[in-house]
């Protein structure tokens, strides 16, 4: 879809008004027609989910999907930026560990998924809650993220060594951003909530 230039102007008319171009060839060449799809493409794409699925332990070493976000084929263009925000919550009657990771995959599954980010590992407490803010760049057929093995809730940290991880990404097919959580105890529950994803493509 076309991206609407920032300087463009919009005029609206009632549906009964004829909009056939009747000006000169020069005047007509200076006019552009845009659809609501073009407008949506220009301002970005949004995903919102208040509550992901609840995961019951024990699964500290193999997190399970709590939230899954579809990126439809041909959504991402060169240098697209993905902003991902969500909250992770864990509740337990005992002091136990907790993990949360972010993945990408061409199917809604962790089998064969690529690690995009390690959010937190080993948070030992009865309850745990924090907001997560991560940024992903699509460039040269790759997703670029802060070192995917580096555990952090956001990108606003100093990272020495490792720096950036790159993950192969084919924008011509459907892809999924997967958020997985897990906790040690059989009595534990963990969940992703308040998920928001914005794609500036």
N, C-alpha and C positions, 0 to 999 in steps of 0.2 A: 504494500500500500504506500501511497505517497505520504511524505512528511510535510506538513503545512509550514511554510516559512514563517518566522516570527513576525515579519512585517505585514502579513496579509490582513485585509479588512473583510468583515462579513456584513452583508445586508440581508435582511429577511423580508419576505413578502407573503401575503395570504396565498393559500393553495390555489385560489381561483385565478391568480395572475399568471399570464403566459410568460414563460422564461426563455423562449427561443431567442438565440442571439440574432439581433437585427442591426447591429452596428457595422462599421466598416471592417474589412479584413484586419486592419491594424488594431482597431479597438478590440475586436474579438480575440486577437492573438495575445492580448494582455490580460484576458480573463481566464481563471481556472475554476474548474468544478471539483468540489470535494464532497465526500460522503461522510456520514457519521463514523464509518470505519476508519477513514483517514484521520478524523479528529481523535478517535480513541488511540490510534497508533501513535499520534504525535504527543499525546499527554502521558503515554505509558500504559502498562497493563497491571491490574491489581488482583491479588488473591487474598481473601480474608477468611479465617476459620476460628471461631471463638474457642472450640474445644476439640482437641485431637482425641484419639482412642486411648483408653487407660491400659497400661501394661502392668501385669502382675508378675512379681519376681518368682523364683530367682533366675536371673539372666544377666549377671554383671559382665560376662565375657562375650555374650552375643545379644546385643540390644535388639529390640523389636520395634517395628514402625509404629509411631504414634500419630504422625501426620504425613501426608503424601500430597505433593503439589504437581499437577500436570503442566508442563510447558509444551504446548502444541507445536507440531511440526511447522517450521518456517516462521516462528515467532521471533527468534533472536536474529538480529542483524549485527554487522561488524561493530565492535566496541560497545556492545550493549552492556548495561550495568544492572545487576540484580541486587536489590536490597532486601535482605531477609531479616525479619524481626519476629521473635516469639518468646514465650515464657516457659520454663520447665519447672515442674513441681513434683516433689516426692514426699510421701507420707509413710511412716512405719512406726511400729510399736517398739522397735529396737534401734540401736545405733548401728547402721549398716552403710555399705558403700553404694555408689550411684554413678551411672555413666550416661552420657548423651553425645551422639555423633550426628553429622550431616553427611548425606551421600547423594550421588546422582546415578541414574540408571535409565535404560531405555524401556524397562518394565517396572511395574509397581511391586518391586521385590528387592530384598537386600542381597539376593543371590547374584553374584557377579557385579555388584554395585561398586562404584568408585568413591573413596573417602574424600569429601570436600572439607571437612572440618571436625576437629576434636573439640567439643565444647567444655566438657568437664569429666574428670575421672576421679574416683576415690573420695567423693564428698561424703564423709562418714558422719551422719547425724540422723536423728529421728525424722526431722522435717527439713526440706531444702527447697528453696525457690529463688529463681533469679531470671532476669530478662537477658535475652541474647540478641546481639546485633552483628550481623555479618554481611560483608559486601563481596560480590563475585563479578569478575570481569570476563566477558566473552571476547576473545581476540585470537585470530589466526587458528581457527578451528579448535580452540582450547578454552577451558575455563581456568581462570587464574585466581587463586585464593592465597591467603596467608598460610604459611606452612601447615599443611593439613594434619600433621601429627602433633602440633603445638596446641596444648589445651588452653583455651581462652574463651571467654563469653563474648568478646567483641574484638574488632580489629584495631581498637584504640590503645594498643600496647606496643612497647618497644620489643622488637624481636631481633635478636642477634644470631646469626648463623641460620642456614636453611632458607630464610626469607620467604620466597613465593613457591607454591606448588602449582603445577599445571596438569590438567586432566583433559584428555581427548574428548571432544563433544561434537556430535553430528547434529546440526540444527535442522536438517531436512527431515528428521523423524521425530516422533513423540519422545519426550524425555520427562523424567520425574525427579523432583527434589524430595528426598526422603529424610525425615527427622526421626531418629531412633533413640529410645531411652531404655534403661534397664537398671534394676536394683538387686541386691543380694538376697534379701529375706523373702520367705514365702508369704509373709504378712505385708510386704511392701506393695505400694501402688505408685506408679510414676506416669506422668502425662505431659504432653505439650499443649499449651493453651495460647490464646490470643495471637495466633499466627497471622502475620501480614507479609506479603511479598509484593514488591513493586519492580517491574521491569521497564527500564528506560532503554528502549530498543531504537 
